[in-house]
Amino acid sequence: MAATAVPTTPDGRYIVVRGRLWRKANPHLSEIERTRLVKRLMEARRDVAKAKRIKDADLEKAAHAAVDEAKHALGERGPVWWDGGAPDFNRHMARTTPYADWFAALGDDADGPT
């Protein structure tokens, strides 16, 4: 099955999933560093799932912290990775941000994958 492309804002800062903006990883990371961090993120997500399966609250809390740490290192959370002082609209609905006109122009493709 082919992966469905997700809409990316014209400035390259966000993708859109179900109408919500999600900050992309810092494009200034080296490919090696990005790959390492994504691997760490995926391991942490698997640990969250495992902790939930075995109902281990302490393990789940630690796994969520590891996810958060990886996302910060990737630039998906925490301080923005771009210059110029533009505000962060991470997790905002695209239609309520300065990207609203761009988002509306996408039409049926606006919501990205479900």
TIVO-2410 file (N, C-alpha, C; in nm, 3 decimals):
# residues 114
REC num residu      c1      c2      c3 atome chaine
REC   1      M   0.085  -0.117   0.000     N      A
REC   1      M   0.000   0.000   0.000    CA      A
REC   1      M   0.090   0.124   0.000     C      A
REC   2      A   0.063   0.217  -0.090     N      A
REC   2      A   0.142   0.339  -0.099    CA      A
REC   2      A   0.103   0.436   0.011     C      A
REC   3      A   0.202   0.506   0.061     N      A
REC   3      A   0.175   0.607   0.164    CA      A
REC   3      A   0.107   0.726   0.100     C      A
REC   4      T   0.010   0.782   0.170     N      A
REC   4      T  -0.061   0.899   0.122    CA      A
REC   4      T   0.017   1.023   0.164     C      A
REC   5      A   0.042   1.110   0.067     N      A
REC   5      A   0.114   1.234   0.097    CA      A
REC   5      A   0.025   1.322   0.184     C      A
REC   6      V   0.087   1.385   0.281     N      A
REC   6      V   0.012   1.477   0.367    CA      A
REC   6      V   0.040   1.619   0.321     C      A
REC   7      P  -0.057   1.708   0.330     N      A
REC   7      P  -0.033   1.847   0.294    CA      A
REC   7      P   0.072   1.908   0.387     C      A
REC   8      T   0.163   1.983   0.328     N      A
REC   8      T   0.266   2.055   0.402    CA      A
REC   8      T   0.248   2.203   0.375     C      A
REC   9      T   0.251   2.284   0.481     N      A
REC   9      T   0.233   2.428   0.464    CA      A
REC   9      T   0.339   2.483   0.370     C      A
REC  10      P   0.309   2.591   0.299     N      A
REC  10      P   0.404   2.647   0.203    CA      A
REC  10      P   0.540   2.681   0.263     C      A
REC  11      D   0.544   2.715   0.391     N      A
REC  11      D   0.672   2.749   0.454    CA      A
REC  11      D   0.746   2.625   0.505     C      A
REC  12      G   0.685   2.507   0.491     N      A
REC  12      G   0.749   2.382   0.530    CA      A
REC  12      G   0.754   2.356   0.680     C      A
REC  13      R   0.679   2.431   0.757     N      A
REC  13      R   0.685   2.416   0.903    CA      A
REC  13      R   0.592   2.309   0.957     C      A
REC  14      Y   0.481   2.284   0.888     N      A
REC  14      Y   0.379   2.194   0.941    CA      A
REC  14      Y   0.327   2.099   0.834     C      A
REC  15      I   0.274   1.985   0.883     N      A
REC  15      I   0.190   1.900   0.801    CA      A
REC  15      I   0.049   1.915   0.856     C      A
REC  16      V  -0.050   1.873   0.777     N      A
REC  16      V  -0.189   1.880   0.821    CA      A
REC  16      V  -0.245   1.738   0.827     C      A
REC  17      V  -0.298   1.702   0.943     N      A
REC  17      V  -0.364   1.573   0.961    CA      A
REC  17      V  -0.499   1.600   1.024     C      A
REC  18      R  -0.605   1.558   0.952     N      A
REC  18      R  -0.743   1.581   0.998    CA      A
REC  18      R  -0.767   1.727   1.035     C      A
REC  19      G  -0.711   1.818   0.954     N      A
REC  19      G  -0.735   1.960   0.972    CA      A
REC  19      G  -0.646   2.028   1.075     C      A
REC  20      R  -0.562   1.951   1.143     N      A
REC  20      R  -0.477   2.006   1.249    CA      A
REC  20      R  -0.333   2.017   1.202     C      A
REC  21      L  -0.268   2.128   1.240     N      A
REC  21      L  -0.127   2.148   1.207    CA      A
REC  21      L  -0.039   2.074   1.307     C      A
REC  22      W   0.061   2.005   1.254     N      A
REC  22      W   0.160   1.936   1.336    CA      A
REC  22      W   0.297   1.980   1.289     C      A
REC  23      R   0.378   2.028   1.382     N      A
REC  23      R   0.510   2.079   1.346    CA      A
REC  23      R   0.598   1.967   1.291     C      A
REC  24      K   0.666   1.999   1.182     N      A
REC  24      K   0.758   1.903   1.121    CA      A
REC  24      K   0.891   1.905   1.197     C      A
REC  25      A   0.967   1.801   1.175     N      A
REC  25      A   1.100   1.794   1.235    CA      A
REC  25      A   1.188   1.904   1.177     C      A
REC  26      N   1.286   1.944   1.253     N      A
REC  26      N   1.380   2.047   1.212    CA      A
REC  26      N   1.456   2.000   1.088     C      A
REC  27      P   1.440   2.070   0.976     N      A
REC  27      P   1.508   2.028   0.853    CA      A
REC  27      P   1.659   2.051   0.857     C      A
REC  28      H   1.706   2.122   0.958     N      A
REC  28      H   1.849   2.148   0.970    CA      A
REC  28      H   1.925   2.034   1.038     C      A
REC  29      L   1.852   1.934   1.089     N      A
REC  29      L   1.918   1.817   1.146    CA      A
REC  29      L   1.985   1.738   1.034     C      A
REC  30      S   2.099   1.679   1.064     N      A
REC  30      S   2.162   1.593   0.963    CA      A
REC  30      S   2.073   1.470   0.945     C      A
REC  31      E   2.086   1.404   0.832     N      A
REC  31      E   2.007   1.284   0.806    CA      A
REC  31      E   2.040   1.175   0.909     C      A
REC  32      I   2.164   1.166   0.947     N      A
REC  32      I   2.205   1.067   1.047    CA      A
REC  32      I   2.139   1.096   1.181     C      A
REC  33      E   2.141   1.222   1.224     N      A
REC  33      E   2.080   1.259   1.351    CA      A
REC  33      E   1.929   1.241   1.348     C      A
REC  34      R   1.867   1.283   1.238     N      A
REC  34      R   1.721   1.268   1.226    CA      A
REC  34      R   1.683   1.120   1.231     C      A
REC  35      T   1.756   1.037   1.160     N      A
REC  35      T   1.728   0.893   1.160    CA      A
REC  35      T   1.742   0.835   1.300     C      A
REC  36      R   1.847   0.875   1.371     N      A
REC  36      R   1.870   0.826   1.507    CA      A
REC  36      R   1.754   0.867   1.600     C      A
REC  37      L   1.711   0.992   1.587     N      A
REC  37      L   1.604   1.042   1.672    CA      A
REC  37      L   1.469   0.978   1.639     C      A
REC  38      V   1.443   0.956   1.512     N      A
REC  38      V   1.317   0.890   1.473    CA      A
REC  38      V   1.316   0.747   1.525     C      A
REC  39      K   1.430   0.680   1.518     N      A
REC  39      K   1.439   0.543   1.572    CA      A
REC  39      K   1.409   0.545   1.722     C      A
REC  40      R   1.467   0.642   1.793     N      A
REC  40      R   1.442   0.655   1.937    CA      A
REC  40      R   1.294   0.684   1.965     C      A
REC  41      L   1.233   0.769   1.883     N      A
REC  41      L   1.091   0.801   1.899    CA      A
REC  41      L   1.005   0.676   1.879     C      A
REC  42      M   1.033   0.599   1.776     N      A
REC  42      M   0.954   0.479   1.748    CA      A
REC  42      M   0.970   0.376   1.860     C      A
REC  43      E   1.090   0.363   1.913     N      A
REC  43      E   1.111   0.271   2.026    CA      A
REC  43      E   1.029   0.316   2.147     C      A
REC  44      A   1.029   0.446   2.173     N      A
REC  44      A   0.954   0.499   2.287    CA      A
REC  44      A   0.804   0.477   2.267     C      A
REC  45      R   0.756   0.493   2.144     N      A
REC  45      R   0.613   0.470   2.117    CA      A
REC  45      R   0.578   0.323   2.138     C      A
REC  46      R   0.668   0.234   2.096     N      A
REC  46      R   0.644   0.091   2.121    CA      A
REC  46      R   0.641   0.062   2.271     C      A
REC  47      D   0.728   0.131   2.345     N      A
REC  47      D   0.730   0.114   2.491    CA      A
REC  47      D   0.600   0.162   2.554     C      A
REC  48      V   0.543   0.270   2.501     N      A
REC  48      V   0.413   0.317   2.551    CA      A
REC  48      V   0.308   0.209   2.530     C      A
REC  49      A   0.304   0.154   2.409     N      A
REC  49      A   0.206   0.050   2.378    CA      A
REC  49      A   0.225  -0.072   2.468     C      A
REC  50      K   0.348  -0.113   2.488     N      A
REC  50      K   0.377  -0.228   2.575    CA      A
REC  50      K   0.331  -0.200   2.718     C      A
REC  51      A   0.363  -0.081   2.769     N      A
REC  51      A   0.324  -0.046   2.905    CA      A
REC  51      A   0.173  -0.049   2.921     C      A
REC  52      K   0.101  -0.001   2.820     N      A
REC  52      K  -0.045  -0.003   2.827    CA      A
REC  52      K  -0.096  -0.146   2.825     C      A
REC  53      R  -0.034  -0.230   2.741     N      A
REC  53      R  -0.076  -0.370   2.732    CA      A
REC  53      R  -0.060  -0.442   2.865     C      A
REC  54      I   0.051  -0.416   2.932     N      A
REC  54      I   0.077  -0.486   3.059    CA      A
REC  54      I   0.028  -0.407   3.180     C      A
REC  55      K  -0.032  -0.292   3.152     N      A
REC  55      K  -0.090  -0.207   3.258    CA      A
REC  55      K   0.013  -0.167   3.364     C      A
REC  56      D   0.128  -0.118   3.315     N      A
REC  56      D   0.235  -0.073   3.404    CA      A
REC  56      D   0.242   0.079   3.397     C      A
REC  57      A   0.184   0.146   3.494     N      A
REC  57      A   0.173   0.292   3.493    CA      A
REC  57      A   0.310   0.359   3.498     C      A
REC  58      D   0.403   0.305   3.575     N      A
REC  58      D   0.537   0.365   3.584    CA      A
REC  58      D   0.611   0.354   3.451     C      A
REC  59      L   0.603   0.238   3.389     N      A
REC  59      L   0.667   0.219   3.259    CA      A
REC  59      L   0.603   0.310   3.154     C      A
REC  60      E   0.471   0.323   3.161     N      A
REC  60      E   0.401   0.410   3.066    CA      A
REC  60      E   0.444   0.555   3.083     C      A
REC  61      K   0.454   0.599   3.207     N      A
REC  61      K   0.496   0.738   3.233    CA      A
REC  61      K   0.637   0.761   3.178     C      A
REC  62      A   0.727   0.668   3.201     N      A
REC  62      A   0.864   0.680   3.151    CA      A
REC  62      A   0.868   0.678   2.998     C      A
REC  63      A   0.784   0.594   2.938     N      A
REC  63      A   0.780   0.585   2.792    CA      A
REC  63      A   0.726   0.714   2.731     C      A
REC  64      H   0.622   0.771   2.793     N      A
REC  64      H   0.570   0.898   2.743    CA      A
REC  64      H   0.676   1.008   2.754     C      A
REC  65      A   0.753   1.006   2.860     N      A
REC  65      A   0.861   1.104   2.876    CA      A
REC  65      A   0.966   1.086   2.767     C      A
REC  66      A   0.994   0.961   2.731     N      A
REC  66      A   1.091   0.935   2.625    CA      A
REC  66      A   1.039   0.983   2.489     C      A
REC  67      V   0.908   0.966   2.466     N      A
REC  67      V   0.848   1.018   2.342    CA      A
REC  67      V   0.864   1.170   2.338     C      A
REC  68      D   0.831   1.235   2.448     N      A
REC  68      D   0.841   1.380   2.456    CA      A
REC  68      D   0.984   1.427   2.433     C      A
REC  69      E   1.079   1.359   2.494     N      A
REC  69      E   1.220   1.395   2.478    CA      A
REC  69      E   1.264   1.384   2.331     C      A
REC  70      A   1.224   1.276   2.265     N      A
REC  70      A   1.259   1.258   2.125    CA      A
REC  70      A   1.195   1.364   2.037     C      A
REC  71      K   1.069   1.396   2.065     N      A
REC  71      K   1.000   1.499   1.986    CA      A
REC  71      K   1.064   1.637   2.006     C      A
REC  72      H   1.108   1.666   2.127     N      A
REC  72      H   1.180   1.791   2.150    CA      A
REC  72      H   1.311   1.791   2.071     C      A
REC  73      A   1.384   1.681   2.074     N      A
REC  73      A   1.512   1.674   2.002    CA      A
REC  73      A   1.493   1.687   1.852     C      A
REC  74      L   1.381   1.635   1.801     N      A
REC  74      L   1.351   1.647   1.658    CA      A
REC  74      L   1.305   1.788   1.620     C      A
REC  75      G   1.263   1.866   1.718     N      A
REC  75      G   1.212   1.999   1.691    CA      A
REC  75      G   1.062   2.004   1.672     C      A
REC  76      E   0.995   1.892   1.694     N      A
REC  76      E   0.850   1.886   1.679    CA      A
REC  76      E   0.777   1.947   1.798     C      A
REC  77      R   0.847   1.962   1.909     N      A
REC  77      R   0.795   2.027   2.029    CA      A
REC  77      R   0.904   2.119   2.084     C      A
REC  78      G   0.865   2.202   2.179     N      A
REC  78      G   0.962   2.292   2.240    CA      A
REC  78      G   0.984   2.416   2.155     C      A
REC  79      P   1.100   2.479   2.172     N      A
REC  79      P   1.129   2.600   2.095    CA      A
REC  79      P   1.123   2.572   1.944     C      A
REC  80      V   1.074   2.670   1.870     N      A
REC  80      V   1.065   2.653   1.724    CA      A
REC  80      V   1.205   2.649   1.663     C      A
REC  81      W   1.217   2.584   1.550     N      A
REC  81      W   1.346   2.570   1.484    CA      A
REC  81      W   1.367   2.675   1.375     C      A
REC  82      W   1.269   2.758   1.350     N      A
REC  82      W   1.283   2.859   1.245    CA      A
REC  82      W   1.320   2.993   1.305     C      A
REC  83      D   1.376   3.078   1.221     N      A
REC  83      D   1.415   3.214   1.261    CA      A
REC  83      D   1.304   3.311   1.223     C      A
REC  84      G   1.312   3.431   1.275     N      A
REC  84      G   1.222   3.537   1.234    CA      A
REC  84      G   1.110   3.567   1.332     C      A
REC  85      G   1.098   3.488   1.437     N      A
REC  85      G   0.999   3.518   1.539    CA      A
REC  85      G   0.855   3.482   1.507     C      A
REC  86      A   0.832   3.407   1.397     N      A
REC  86      A   0.696   3.367   1.364    CA      A
REC  86      A   0.641   3.278   1.476     C      A
REC  87      P   0.514   3.298   1.512     N      A
REC  87      P   0.456   3.218   1.620    CA      A
REC  87      P   0.441   3.071   1.580     C      A
REC  88      D   0.426   2.988   1.682     N      A
REC  88      D   0.408   2.845   1.661    CA      A
REC  88      D   0.259   2.813   1.664     C      A
REC  89      F   0.211   2.745   1.560     N      A
REC  89      F   0.072   2.704   1.553    CA      A
REC  89      F   0.057   2.552   1.564     C      A
REC  90      N   0.157   2.487   1.624     N      A
REC  90      N   0.151   2.343   1.642    CA      A
REC  90      N   0.024   2.304   1.716     C      A
REC  91      R  -0.043   2.204   1.664     N      A
REC  91      R  -0.166   2.146   1.719    CA      A
REC  91      R  -0.289   2.235   1.702     C      A
REC  92      H  -0.277   2.348   1.636     N      A
REC  92      H  -0.393   2.434   1.609    CA      A
REC  92      H  -0.466   2.381   1.485     C      A
REC  93      M  -0.595   2.407   1.480     N      A
REC  93      M  -0.670   2.376   1.359    CA      A
REC  93      M  -0.626   2.474   1.251     C      A
REC  94      A  -0.594   2.421   1.133     N      A
REC  94      A  -0.542   2.505   1.025    CA      A
REC  94      A  -0.638   2.619   0.991     C      A
REC  95      R  -0.768   2.593   0.997     N      A
REC  95      R  -0.867   2.694   0.959    CA      A
REC  95      R  -0.871   2.813   1.053     C      A
REC  96      T  -0.807   2.803   1.170     N      A
REC  96      T  -0.808   2.913   1.267    CA      A
REC  96      T  -0.672   2.982   1.275     C      A
REC  97      T  -0.587   2.960   1.177     N      A
REC  97      T  -0.452   3.016   1.178    CA      A
REC  97      T  -0.430   3.100   1.053     C      A
REC  98      P  -0.315   3.165   1.041     N      A
REC  98      P  -0.285   3.238   0.918    CA      A
REC  98      P  -0.277   3.147   0.794     C      A
REC  99      Y  -0.279   3.016   0.813     N      A
REC  99      Y  -0.277   2.921   0.701    CA      A
REC  99      Y  -0.418   2.891   0.650     C      A
REC 100      A  -0.519   2.957   0.704     N      A
REC 100      A  -0.658   2.925   0.673    CA      A
REC 100      A  -0.688   2.932   0.523     C      A
REC 101      D  -0.647   3.038   0.456     N      A
REC 101      D  -0.676   3.050   0.312    CA      A
REC 101      D  -0.606   2.941   0.233     C      A
REC 102      W  -0.480   2.917   0.265     N      A
REC 102      W  -0.406   2.809   0.198    CA      A
REC 102      W  -0.477   2.676   0.220     C      A
REC 103      F  -0.518   2.650   0.345     N      A
REC 103      F  -0.584   2.526   0.380    CA      A
REC 103      F  -0.716   2.510   0.305     C      A
REC 104      A  -0.795   2.618   0.301     N      A
REC 104      A  -0.924   2.613   0.231    CA      A
REC 104      A  -0.905   2.585   0.082     C      A
REC 105      A  -0.798   2.637   0.025     N      A
REC 105      A  -0.773   2.617  -0.118    CA      A
REC 105      A  -0.737   2.473  -0.151     C      A
REC 106      L  -0.701   2.395  -0.052     N      A
REC 106      L  -0.669   2.254  -0.077    CA      A
REC 106      L  -0.793   2.173  -0.109     C      A
REC 107      G  -0.909   2.223  -0.069     N      A
REC 107      G  -1.036   2.153  -0.097    CA      A
REC 107      G  -1.042   2.017  -0.031     C      A
REC 108      D  -1.080   1.915  -0.108     N      A
REC 108      D  -1.099   1.781  -0.053    CA      A
REC 108      D  -0.970   1.717  -0.001     C      A
REC 109      D  -0.855   1.767  -0.045     N      A
REC 109      D  -0.727   1.710   0.000    CA      A
REC 109      D  -0.679   1.775   0.130     C      A
REC 110      A  -0.758   1.866   0.184     N      A
REC 110      A  -0.714   1.947   0.297    CA      A
REC 110      A  -0.692   1.869   0.426     C      A
REC 111      D  -0.760   1.762   0.445     N      A
REC 111      D  -0.754   1.694   0.574    CA      A
REC 111      D  -0.643   1.592   0.584     C      A
REC 112      G  -0.576   1.560   0.477     N      A
REC 112      G  -0.469   1.463   0.485    CA      A
REC 112      G  -0.524   1.326   0.518     C      A
REC 113      P  -0.438   1.231   0.553     N      A
REC 113      P  -0.483   1.095   0.579    CA      A
REC 113      P  -0.562   1.087   0.708     C      A
REC 114      T  -0.648   0.989   0.715     N      A
REC 114      T  -0.727   0.969   0.836    CA      A
REC 114      T  -0.672   0.860   0.921     C      A
***
